[in-house]
């Protein structure tokens, strides 16, 4: 596993994030340490496809899209790990907490941390900030089926 930190621009990011427009909710990964953590952001603008409907006259980024952006950053922390590039990932369990609205003009700065990564099952936490103030949090479990399915249950499991 590499311990080198690096960043990913909007093109390099696509190597480690399977989502594409209009479902890619990361603009840049500012720092990643494979298998440990990732930091990045999403610039929220009035040009987002979901803004006109959520809510007219009082627009904000829906909570489910905030959770997806955070899960995508956690995925980058996983897929930059040696041997994981190009693997398919599935969200297994997500639990989000929202502290303030994320609105057009905001930059959602996110920090993802891998807590456990074993046998294709990854748990992590992600925090999202607006101007240094905690806006949202995510606890997530992500499965990498190619890796997870290689392991057979033991008789005592």
Secondary structure, DSSP 8 states (H G I E B T S, - for coil): ----EEEE-TTGGGGT----TTS---SEEEEEETTTEEEEEEE--TTSTTGGGS-TTS----HHHHHHHHHHHHHHHHHTSTT-TT---EEEEEEEEE-S---TT-EEEEEEEEEEEETTEEEEEEEEEETTEEEEEEEEEEE-HHHHTT----TT-
